[in-house]
Amino acid sequence: MSAADLAAVIVTGLCVIVVVVLVLATQALIATLRQLREAIDELRGESLPMFNDLRTTVNKAGDELKRVDEVIGKVERVVATADFTSRLTQKIVTPALIRTVAIMKGATRATVILRRGRVRKSLPAHTPKQPRKLKAK
């Protein structure tokens, strides 16, 4: 056996070893890919119903938000109406109430005057009190 034959046998042996290692690596890769495919199928089987539930929940939440918006709009209209009514009532009632109080005050004064038996020519005008002057020490 010559050196060339020995080299050919060694190279052939190394090639066989490399091919065996590559075949084993390919088998491990195929097994891993099968496991990955099974995991993906399982994940898809679990996640699709969850996404459907999520979609249903989001749709319901959107419907509820629409209802809340409608309620808020109605409340805003009621508040605006109540505010307008309050201002209108104040404009109508306040002058009438002031007149009624003035008439009652005048009637009370007239009753007091008639009971005393005195008739005044005119009622004194209301004058504000003068501030006291401080005495110098």
VMD Tcl script that builds the backbone (N, CA, C; Angstrom):
set m [mol new atoms 411]
animate dup $m
set s [atomselect $m all]
$s set {name element resname resid chain x y z} {
  {N N MET 1 A 0.841 -1.160 0.000}
  {CA C MET 1 A 0.000 0.000 0.000}
  {C C MET 1 A 0.896 1.236 0.000}
  {N N SER 2 A 0.575 2.076 -0.885}
  {CA C SER 2 A 1.402 3.254 -1.053}
  {C C SER 2 A 0.817 4.396 -0.248}
  {N N ALA 3 A 1.535 5.463 -0.227}
  {CA C ALA 3 A 1.108 6.656 0.548}
  {C C ALA 3 A -0.159 7.237 -0.051}
  {N N ALA 4 A -0.329 7.173 -1.324}
  {CA C ALA 4 A -1.516 7.720 -1.968}
  {C C ALA 4 A -2.725 6.886 -1.611}
  {N N ASP 5 A -2.561 5.559 -1.554}
  {CA C ASP 5 A -3.676 4.710 -1.165}
  {C C ASP 5 A -4.072 4.959 0.284}
  {N N LEU 6 A -3.084 5.101 1.133}
  {CA C LEU 6 A -3.349 5.371 2.556}
  {C C LEU 6 A -4.073 6.710 2.717}
  {N N ALA 7 A -3.657 7.704 1.989}
  {CA C ALA 7 A -4.311 9.025 2.057}
  {C C ALA 7 A -5.742 8.925 1.565}
  {N N ALA 8 A -5.986 8.131 0.507}
  {CA C ALA 8 A -7.342 7.975 -0.016}
  {C C ALA 8 A -8.225 7.276 1.003}
  {N N VAL 9 A -7.701 6.281 1.714}
  {CA C VAL 9 A -8.475 5.566 2.730}
  {C C VAL 9 A -8.802 6.515 3.887}
  {N N ILE 10 A -7.838 7.316 4.317}
  {CA C ILE 10 A -8.053 8.259 5.434}
  {C C ILE 10 A -9.086 9.318 5.033}
  {N N VAL 11 A -8.968 9.871 3.846}
  {CA C VAL 11 A -9.911 10.890 3.375}
  {C C VAL 11 A -11.291 10.280 3.258}
  {N N THR 12 A -11.398 9.060 2.742}
  {CA C THR 12 A -12.696 8.400 2.619}
  {C C THR 12 A -13.298 8.172 3.996}
  {N N GLY 13 A -12.483 7.728 4.932}
  {CA C GLY 13 A -12.969 7.501 6.308}
  {C C GLY 13 A -13.458 8.805 6.935}
  {N N LEU 14 A -12.697 9.875 6.751}
  {CA C LEU 14 A -13.129 11.193 7.277}
  {C C LEU 14 A -14.425 11.659 6.619}
  {N N CYS 15 A -14.563 11.423 5.336}
  {CA C CYS 15 A -15.796 11.815 4.629}
  {C C CYS 15 A -16.980 11.025 5.156}
  {N N VAL 16 A -16.793 9.735 5.428}
  {CA C VAL 16 A -17.873 8.908 5.969}
  {C C VAL 16 A -18.275 9.439 7.347}
  {N N ILE 17 A -17.298 9.777 8.173}
  {CA C ILE 17 A -17.574 10.317 9.520}
  {C C ILE 17 A -18.327 11.646 9.408}
  {N N VAL 18 A -17.921 12.519 8.499}
  {CA C VAL 18 A -18.583 13.816 8.309}
  {C C VAL 18 A -20.016 13.589 7.835}
  {N N VAL 19 A -20.229 12.662 6.905}
  {CA C VAL 19 A -21.574 12.390 6.400}
  {C C VAL 19 A -22.444 11.843 7.530}
  {N N VAL 20 A -21.913 10.959 8.373}
  {CA C VAL 20 A -22.676 10.405 9.498}
  {C C VAL 20 A -23.050 11.523 10.467}
  {N N VAL 21 A -22.115 12.409 10.769}
  {CA C VAL 21 A -22.394 13.537 11.680}
  {C C VAL 21 A -23.459 14.442 11.067}
  {N N LEU 22 A -23.364 14.716 9.769}
  {CA C LEU 22 A -24.357 15.558 9.101}
  {C C LEU 22 A -25.736 14.890 9.098}
  {N N VAL 23 A -25.789 13.588 8.896}
  {CA C VAL 23 A -27.065 12.865 8.922}
  {C C VAL 23 A -27.672 12.937 10.320}
  {N N LEU 24 A -26.858 12.718 11.352}
  {CA C LEU 24 A -27.352 12.809 12.734}
  {C C LEU 24 A -27.833 14.234 13.055}
  {N N ALA 25 A -27.096 15.238 12.605}
  {CA C ALA 25 A -27.502 16.639 12.841}
  {C C ALA 25 A -28.806 16.944 12.109}
  {N N THR 26 A -28.942 16.430 10.890}
  {CA C THR 26 A -30.168 16.647 10.122}
  {C C THR 26 A -31.349 15.971 10.811}
  {N N GLN 27 A -31.163 14.768 11.343}
  {CA C GLN 27 A -32.239 14.086 12.058}
  {C C GLN 27 A -32.643 14.882 13.312}
  {N N ALA 28 A -31.673 15.404 14.042}
  {CA C ALA 28 A -31.981 16.208 15.232}
  {C C ALA 28 A -32.723 17.477 14.831}
  {N N LEU 29 A -32.303 18.068 13.721}
  {CA C LEU 29 A -32.971 19.281 13.236}
  {C C LEU 29 A -34.409 18.971 12.815}
  {N N ILE 30 A -34.630 17.852 12.161}
  {CA C ILE 30 A -35.980 17.458 11.751}
  {C C ILE 30 A -36.849 17.206 12.983}
  {N N ALA 31 A -36.312 16.545 13.996}
  {CA C ALA 31 A -37.075 16.280 15.224}
  {C C ALA 31 A -37.440 17.604 15.912}
  {N N THR 32 A -36.499 18.517 15.938}
  {CA C THR 32 A -36.758 19.828 16.547}
  {C C THR 32 A -37.828 20.577 15.769}
  {N N LEU 33 A -37.764 20.521 14.443}
  {CA C LEU 33 A -38.774 21.184 13.614}
  {C C LEU 33 A -40.154 20.570 13.825}
  {N N ARG 34 A -40.235 19.245 14.005}
  {CA C ARG 34 A -41.526 18.602 14.284}
  {C C ARG 34 A -42.089 19.092 15.622}
  {N N GLN 35 A -41.224 19.155 16.636}
  {CA C GLN 35 A -41.671 19.645 17.950}
  {C C GLN 35 A -42.135 21.102 17.847}
  {N N LEU 36 A -41.401 21.884 17.082}
  {CA C LEU 36 A -41.774 23.290 16.897}
  {C C LEU 36 A -43.117 23.391 16.182}
  {N N ARG 37 A -43.330 22.580 15.171}
  {CA C ARG 37 A -44.608 22.587 14.446}
  {C C ARG 37 A -45.754 22.186 15.379}
  {N N GLU 38 A -45.537 21.170 16.234}
  {CA C GLU 38 A -46.560 20.757 17.199}
  {C C GLU 38 A -46.862 21.885 18.192}
  {N N ALA 39 A -45.810 22.556 18.660}
  {CA C ALA 39 A -46.003 23.673 19.603}
  {C C ALA 39 A -46.775 24.808 18.939}
  {N N ILE 40 A -46.469 25.081 17.685}
  {CA C ILE 40 A -47.175 26.147 16.955}
  {C C ILE 40 A -48.639 25.771 16.762}
  {N N ASP 41 A -48.885 24.505 16.398}
  {CA C ASP 41 A -50.277 24.066 16.233}
  {C C ASP 41 A -51.036 24.163 17.558}
  {N N GLU 42 A -50.398 23.759 18.645}
  {CA C GLU 42 A -51.039 23.844 19.966}
  {C C GLU 42 A -51.301 25.298 20.347}
  {N N LEU 43 A -50.322 26.140 20.106}
  {CA C LEU 43 A -50.487 27.574 20.407}
  {C C LEU 43 A -51.602 28.177 19.568}
  {N N ARG 44 A -51.663 27.834 18.306}
  {CA C ARG 44 A -52.723 28.322 17.425}
  {C C ARG 44 A -54.083 27.838 17.918}
  {N N GLY 45 A -54.157 26.570 18.330}
  {CA C GLY 45 A -55.412 26.015 18.831}
  {C C GLY 45 A -55.883 26.720 20.104}
  {N N GLU 46 A -54.949 27.147 20.946}
  {CA C GLU 46 A -55.323 27.837 22.191}
  {C C GLU 46 A -55.549 29.331 21.976}
  {N N SER 47 A -54.789 29.929 21.079}
  {CA C SER 47 A -54.843 31.384 20.940}
  {C C SER 47 A -56.012 31.864 20.093}
  {N N LEU 48 A -56.425 31.109 19.106}
  {CA C LEU 48 A -57.534 31.555 18.258}
  {C C LEU 48 A -58.828 31.736 19.046}
  {N N PRO 49 A -59.217 30.800 19.921}
  {CA C PRO 49 A -60.418 31.058 20.733}
  {C C PRO 49 A -60.251 32.268 21.653}
  {N N MET 50 A -59.026 32.457 22.179}
  {CA C MET 50 A -58.799 33.632 23.035}
  {C C MET 50 A -58.943 34.917 22.228}
  {N N PHE 51 A -58.440 34.934 21.020}
  {CA C PHE 51 A -58.583 36.126 20.180}
  {C C PHE 51 A -60.041 36.377 19.812}
  {N N ASN 52 A -60.781 35.311 19.586}
  {CA C ASN 52 A -62.209 35.472 19.308}
  {C C ASN 52 A -62.928 36.046 20.530}
  {N N ASP 53 A -62.593 35.524 21.722}
  {CA C ASP 53 A -63.173 36.072 22.960}
  {C C ASP 53 A -62.771 37.529 23.143}
  {N N LEU 54 A -61.519 37.829 22.851}
  {CA C LEU 54 A -61.036 39.205 22.975}
  {C C LEU 54 A -61.784 40.122 22.011}
  {N N ARG 55 A -62.001 39.672 20.797}
  {CA C ARG 55 A -62.730 40.466 19.813}
  {C C ARG 55 A -64.163 40.716 20.299}
  {N N THR 56 A -64.801 39.670 20.838}
  {CA C THR 56 A -66.156 39.820 21.367}
  {C C THR 56 A -66.179 40.817 22.522}
  {N N THR 57 A -65.204 40.713 23.413}
  {CA C THR 57 A -65.129 41.627 24.560}
  {C C THR 57 A -64.912 43.059 24.102}
  {N N VAL 58 A -64.044 43.255 23.136}
  {CA C VAL 58 A -63.784 44.602 22.615}
  {C C VAL 58 A -65.036 45.168 21.958}
  {N N ASN 59 A -65.762 44.351 21.222}
  {CA C ASN 59 A -67.007 44.817 20.594}
  {C C ASN 59 A -68.030 45.211 21.652}
  {N N LYS 60 A -68.156 44.395 22.703}
  {CA C LYS 60 A -69.086 44.726 23.786}
  {C C LYS 60 A -68.669 46.015 24.478}
  {N N ALA 61 A -67.359 46.168 24.715}
  {CA C ALA 61 A -66.866 47.395 25.354}
  {C C ALA 61 A -67.153 48.608 24.471}
  {N N GLY 62 A -67.001 48.447 23.171}
  {CA C GLY 62 A -67.314 49.551 22.253}
  {C C GLY 62 A -68.788 49.915 22.310}
  {N N ASP 63 A -69.648 48.898 22.369}
  {CA C ASP 63 A -71.086 49.165 22.473}
  {C C ASP 63 A -71.410 49.883 23.782}
  {N N GLU 64 A -70.779 49.446 24.865}
  {CA C GLU 64 A -71.014 50.091 26.166}
  {C C GLU 64 A -70.517 51.537 26.152}
  {N N LEU 65 A -69.382 51.775 25.495}
  {CA C LEU 65 A -68.880 53.150 25.395}
  {C C LEU 65 A -69.848 54.033 24.615}
  {N N LYS 66 A -70.446 53.477 23.580}
  {CA C LYS 66 A -71.437 54.245 22.819}
  {C C LYS 66 A -72.619 54.594 23.716}
  {N N ARG 67 A -73.059 53.622 24.518}
  {CA C ARG 67 A -74.183 53.888 25.428}
  {C C ARG 67 A -73.805 54.934 26.464}
  {N N VAL 68 A -72.580 54.847 26.993}
  {CA C VAL 68 A -72.129 55.835 27.977}
  {C C VAL 68 A -72.064 57.217 27.345}
  {N N ASP 69 A -71.585 57.300 26.100}
  {CA C ASP 69 A -71.549 58.584 25.400}
  {C C ASP 69 A -72.953 59.160 25.236}
  {N N GLU 70 A -73.916 58.286 24.906}
  {CA C GLU 70 A -75.295 58.753 24.766}
  {C C GLU 70 A -75.834 59.266 26.094}
  {N N VAL 71 A -75.538 58.541 27.174}
  {CA C VAL 71 A -76.005 58.965 28.500}
  {C C VAL 71 A -75.371 60.297 28.884}
  {N N ILE 72 A -74.080 60.444 28.621}
  {CA C ILE 72 A -73.390 61.700 28.944}
  {C C ILE 72 A -73.995 62.846 28.142}
  {N N GLY 73 A -74.297 62.596 26.872}
  {CA C GLY 73 A -74.932 63.633 26.052}
  {C C GLY 73 A -76.284 64.034 26.615}
  {N N LYS 74 A -77.068 63.041 27.044}
  {CA C LYS 74 A -78.374 63.347 27.626}
  {C C LYS 74 A -78.221 64.122 28.931}
  {N N VAL 75 A -77.254 63.726 29.751}
  {CA C VAL 75 A -77.024 64.436 31.019}
  {C C VAL 75 A -76.603 65.875 30.749}
  {N N GLU 76 A -75.752 66.080 29.754}
  {CA C GLU 76 A -75.339 67.448 29.416}
  {C C GLU 76 A -76.538 68.280 28.980}
  {N N ARG 77 A -77.436 67.683 28.200}
  {CA C ARG 77 A -78.636 68.425 27.781}
  {C C ARG 77 A -79.530 68.738 28.976}
  {N N VAL 78 A -79.662 67.783 29.907}
  {CA C VAL 78 A -80.484 68.013 31.100}
  {C C VAL 78 A -79.873 69.114 31.958}
  {N N VAL 79 A -78.558 69.095 32.115}
  {CA C VAL 79 A -77.884 70.128 32.909}
  {C C VAL 79 A -78.063 71.493 32.253}
  {N N ALA 80 A -77.921 71.554 30.945}
  {CA C ALA 80 A -78.108 72.833 30.248}
  {C C ALA 80 A -79.536 73.332 30.410}
  {N N THR 81 A -80.501 72.419 30.308}
  {CA C THR 81 A -81.905 72.804 30.476}
  {C C THR 81 A -82.171 73.271 31.900}
  {N N ALA 82 A -81.609 72.542 32.873}
  {CA C ALA 82 A -81.799 72.929 34.277}
  {C C ALA 82 A -81.153 74.285 34.557}
  {N N ASP 83 A -79.994 74.533 33.983}
  {CA C ASP 83 A -79.324 75.820 34.169}
  {C C ASP 83 A -80.154 76.945 33.565}
  {N N PHE 84 A -80.660 76.721 32.356}
  {CA C PHE 84 A -81.499 77.725 31.705}
  {C C PHE 84 A -82.763 77.976 32.526}
  {N N THR 85 A -83.379 76.889 32.985}
  {CA C THR 85 A -84.598 77.017 33.789}
  {C C THR 85 A -84.313 77.756 35.086}
  {N N SER 86 A -83.198 77.463 35.703}
  {CA C SER 86 A -82.825 78.125 36.955}
  {C C SER 86 A -82.638 79.627 36.733}
  {N N ARG 87 A -81.908 79.978 35.678}
  {CA C ARG 87 A -81.700 81.407 35.397}
  {C C ARG 87 A -83.016 82.100 35.064}
  {N N LEU 88 A -83.851 81.440 34.274}
  {CA C LEU 88 A -85.139 82.024 33.908}
  {C C LEU 88 A -86.021 82.191 35.142}
  {N N THR 89 A -86.046 81.194 35.999}
  {CA C THR 89 A -86.834 81.278 37.229}
  {C C THR 89 A -86.318 82.402 38.111}
  {N N GLN 90 A -85.002 82.527 38.191}
  {CA C GLN 90 A -84.424 83.608 38.998}
  {C C GLN 90 A -84.820 84.959 38.433}
  {N N LYS 91 A -84.794 85.114 37.123}
  {CA C LYS 91 A -85.175 86.391 36.510}
  {C C LYS 91 A -86.648 86.708 36.742}
  {N N ILE 92 A -87.478 85.681 36.766}
  {CA C ILE 92 A -88.912 85.908 36.941}
  {C C ILE 92 A -89.275 86.078 38.414}
  {N N VAL 93 A -88.734 85.224 39.267}
  {CA C VAL 93 A -89.151 85.188 40.670}
  {C C VAL 93 A -88.503 86.292 41.495}
  {N N THR 94 A -87.237 86.607 41.245}
  {CA C THR 94 A -86.531 87.566 42.087}
  {C C THR 94 A -87.221 88.933 42.123}
  {N N PRO 95 A -87.555 89.554 41.000}
  {CA C PRO 95 A -88.228 90.852 41.093}
  {C C PRO 95 A -89.588 90.760 41.805}
  {N N ALA 96 A -90.328 89.694 41.526}
  {CA C ALA 96 A -91.634 89.543 42.183}
  {C C ALA 96 A -91.449 89.351 43.678}
  {N N LEU 97 A -90.445 88.605 44.071}
  {CA C LEU 97 A -90.175 88.385 45.491}
  {C C LEU 97 A -89.753 89.680 46.167}
  {N N ILE 98 A -88.914 90.462 45.504}
  {CA C ILE 98 A -88.489 91.750 46.075}
  {C C ILE 98 A -89.693 92.667 46.227}
  {N N ARG 99 A -90.553 92.699 45.233}
  {CA C ARG 99 A -91.761 93.540 45.331}
  {C C ARG 99 A -92.663 93.070 46.468}
  {N N THR 100 A -92.812 91.779 46.583}
  {CA C THR 100 A -93.659 91.235 47.653}
  {C C THR 100 A -93.087 91.591 49.016}
  {N N VAL 101 A -91.781 91.456 49.182}
  {CA C VAL 101 A -91.156 91.808 50.460}
  {C C VAL 101 A -91.324 93.301 50.734}
  {N N ALA 102 A -91.165 94.120 49.711}
  {CA C ALA 102 A -91.327 95.562 49.899}
  {C C ALA 102 A -92.768 95.890 50.291}
  {N N ILE 103 A -93.723 95.255 49.639}
  {CA C ILE 103 A -95.134 95.494 49.969}
  {C C ILE 103 A -95.414 95.045 51.394}
  {N N MET 104 A -94.886 93.893 51.782}
  {CA C MET 104 A -95.107 93.400 53.148}
  {C C MET 104 A -94.475 94.343 54.174}
  {N N LYS 105 A -93.283 94.834 53.875}
  {CA C LYS 105 A -92.622 95.779 54.782}
  {C C LYS 105 A -93.460 97.045 54.901}
  {N N GLY 106 A -93.950 97.566 53.785}
  {CA C GLY 106 A -94.791 98.758 53.807}
  {C C GLY 106 A -96.091 98.502 54.557}
  {N N ALA 107 A -96.684 97.317 54.333}
  {CA C ALA 107 A -97.921 96.986 55.041}
  {C C ALA 107 A -97.672 96.870 56.526}
  {N N THR 108 A -96.535 96.327 56.918}
  {CA C THR 108 A -96.198 96.219 58.342}
  {C C THR 108 A -96.041 97.599 58.953}
  {N N ARG 109 A -95.328 98.458 58.268}
  {CA C ARG 109 A -95.172 99.829 58.781}
  {C C ARG 109 A -96.523 100.534 58.887}
  {N N ALA 110 A -97.346 100.350 57.871}
  {CA C ALA 110 A -98.669 100.992 57.896}
  {C C ALA 110 A -99.504 100.450 59.048}
  {N N THR 111 A -99.419 99.137 59.284}
  {CA C THR 111 A -100.171 98.541 60.388}
  {C C THR 111 A -99.686 99.090 61.722}
  {N N VAL 112 A -98.368 99.196 61.869}
  {CA C VAL 112 A -97.812 99.734 63.122}
  {C C VAL 112 A -98.273 101.175 63.311}
  {N N ILE 113 A -98.236 101.960 62.278}
  {CA C ILE 113 A -98.638 103.366 62.376}
  {C C ILE 113 A -100.122 103.465 62.701}
  {N N LEU 114 A -100.942 102.673 62.078}
  {CA C LEU 114 A -102.387 102.722 62.335}
  {C C LEU 114 A -102.718 102.244 63.743}
  {N N ARG 115 A -101.986 101.290 64.256}
  {CA C ARG 115 A -102.234 100.810 65.618}
  {C C ARG 115 A -101.838 101.854 66.646}
  {N N ARG 116 A -100.793 102.583 66.410}
  {CA C ARG 116 A -100.358 103.625 67.345}
  {C C ARG 116 A -101.284 104.843 67.290}
  {N N GLY 117 A -101.962 104.955 66.230}
  {CA C GLY 117 A -102.863 106.085 66.089}
  {C C GLY 117 A -102.184 107.317 65.536}
  {N N ARG 118 A -100.993 107.211 65.154}
  {CA C ARG 118 A -100.281 108.351 64.592}
  {C C ARG 118 A -100.222 108.204 63.091}
  {N N VAL 119 A -100.290 109.289 62.474}
  {CA C VAL 119 A -100.149 109.305 61.030}
  {C C VAL 119 A -98.985 110.223 60.734}
  {N N ARG 120 A -97.991 109.708 60.127}
  {CA C ARG 120 A -96.828 110.517 59.769}
  {C C ARG 120 A -97.036 111.058 58.380}
  {N N LYS 121 A -96.504 112.241 58.179}
  {CA C LYS 121 A -96.621 112.827 56.857}
  {C C LYS 121 A -95.733 112.064 55.867}
  {N N SER 122 A -94.560 111.720 56.317}
  {CA C SER 122 A -93.666 110.933 55.449}
  {C C SER 122 A -92.773 110.103 56.347}
  {N N LEU 123 A -92.373 109.019 55.841}
  {CA C LEU 123 A -91.473 108.168 56.592}
  {C C LEU 123 A -90.054 108.695 56.421}
  {N N PRO 124 A -89.278 108.646 57.502}
  {CA C PRO 124 A -87.895 109.129 57.363}
  {C C PRO 124 A -87.101 108.219 56.436}
  {N N ALA 125 A -86.268 108.867 55.683}
  {CA C ALA 125 A -85.406 108.107 54.773}
  {C C ALA 125 A -84.353 107.391 55.591}
  {N N HIS 126 A -83.950 106.285 55.129}
  {CA C HIS 126 A -82.920 105.518 55.825}
  {C C HIS 126 A -81.577 106.202 55.615}
  {N N THR 127 A -80.938 106.554 56.695}
  {CA C THR 127 A -79.623 107.190 56.598}
  {C C THR 127 A -78.613 106.278 57.247}
  {N N PRO 128 A -77.484 106.140 56.622}
  {CA C PRO 128 A -76.465 105.275 57.215}
  {C C PRO 128 A -75.893 105.922 58.460}
  {N N LYS 129 A -75.453 105.086 59.368}
  {CA C LYS 129 A -74.876 105.590 60.608}
  {C C LYS 129 A -73.551 106.275 60.313}
  {N N GLN 130 A -73.317 107.362 61.040}
  {CA C GLN 130 A -72.062 108.081 60.915}
  {C C GLN 130 A -71.006 107.338 61.725}
  {N N PRO 131 A -69.807 107.233 61.200}
  {CA C PRO 131 A -68.762 106.576 61.985}
  {C C PRO 131 A -68.404 107.436 63.191}
  {N N ARG 132 A -68.106 106.772 64.275}
  {CA C ARG 132 A -67.732 107.490 65.511}
  {C C ARG 132 A -66.378 108.162 65.335}
  {N N LYS 133 A -66.294 109.331 65.905}
  {CA C LYS 133 A -64.996 110.016 65.883}
  {C C LYS 133 A -64.264 109.638 67.146}
  {N N LEU 134 A -63.016 109.316 66.988}
  {CA C LEU 134 A -62.203 108.939 68.129}
  {C C LEU 134 A -61.749 110.218 68.865}
  {N N LYS 135 A -61.810 110.150 70.139}
  {CA C LYS 135 A -61.367 111.281 70.952}
  {C C LYS 135 A -59.841 111.262 71.035}
  {N N ALA 136 A -59.301 112.431 70.878}
  {CA C ALA 136 A -57.845 112.537 70.966}
  {C C ALA 136 A -57.450 112.540 72.439}
  {N N LYS 137 A -56.433 111.919 72.817}
  {CA C LYS 137 A -55.983 111.851 74.211}
  {C C LYS 137 A -55.034 112.942 74.538}
}
mol reanalyze $m
mol bondsrecalc $m
mol representation Tube
mol addrep $m
